[in-house]
């Protein structure tokens, strides 16, 4: 983001503020699932949203028209995590069966597998695609992090972790992060073989890492852990800026959190099914949505919507239904 700090704050205040967060309400809901939604992703340049569910389905939505465009079943392999590639109808997803080929490149347009990625030997718990190149990174319970090229079935690099790894590329695709054991390790994507160029502490929280993410402008990053902590850090200096606390999650669940498009707010699920939002600037809670569920919801904020001053779109899954919230 360019301009002075005051200019950036003026721009943000016109796009997204506490009142807008508090006024967001459900604009559409999809309840045709037969299992918990385990993962979802917004495409970066289209209005498409993809979900993965425990009912072994992958579903493609157009949130602009509130319609489900495609439902594809993966009964043989199962489905767990799903991410868009640069193409709006091509995804990479992880399966629940057959770890050796647990990652697959799938065309949703014609339900055709374009490639199988071989390398992991246990469940994939983290998946992040590089937005500028045809690369992606995956972390597994086999305590390995593998680097991939979408055009090759064998991994291009391997890094070992001493615990459950969480992985993420920054928006420019120049840096990626691997979190485990109370630390976030920062790697140069072009020279990762040399090891991390920096290591950030998250204040002694050594519980299993769940997700690590960069804000869209790359200035901030967050890490969630199984103990119910959401840590926000300065991604350049590694300074721990704030920690938000929610109910812990079980070892079979994931505590999902997301930055708003301009990075001024964080929204997160909780082990008791509730959803909370905080201001990054003040560190204060600005909104909450209570629930009687016992599973943490999956949460994704559509990238860039507020930048265009069109609509703020937030997808939240609760058990067997998907809710898309707008203001």
Number of C-alpha atoms within 10 A of each C-alpha: 10 7 8 9 10 9 11 13 13 11 13 16 12 11 19 21 14 16 10 13 20 14 11 15 15 14 14 15 15 15 11 9 17 14 15 20 26 23 24 25 23 25 19 18 13 15 18 23 26 26 23 28 26 19 18 23 20 26 18 23 19 16 18 11 11 15 13 15 15 15 15 15 16 16 12 11 18 21 27 26 23 26 24 24 23 18 12 20 19 21 22 24 22 26 22 19 16 15 19 14 18 24 29 22 23 20 17 20 13 10 14 11 14 14 17 18 21 16 18 23 16 18 21 26 20 23 24 24 26 22 17 12 14 13 19 23 24 25 28 24 17 19 20 22 27 21 21 20 18 21 12 13 17 15 19 12 13 16 14 13 19 11 18 23 29 28 29 26 26 25 18 14 18 15 19 24 25 28 30 25 19 18 18 26 18 23 21 17 17 11 12 17 12 9 12 17 12 14 16 19 17 25 11 9 18 16 17 20 27 28 26 28 25 24 21 19 15 18 15 24 27 25 28 29 26 23 21 22 23 27 20 26 22 17 20 13 12 18 14 18 16 17 16 18 14 19 17 18 22 14 10 7 16 27 29 24 27 27 26 27 22 20 20 20 24 24 24 28 29 27 23 18 22 21 23 19 25 21 18 18 11 11 16 13 16 18 17 16 11 11 15 8 14 14 22 26 31 28 24 24 22 25 22 18 20 18 16 9 11 11 15 23 26 24 23 22 24 21 22 17 17 22 18 21 18 17 16
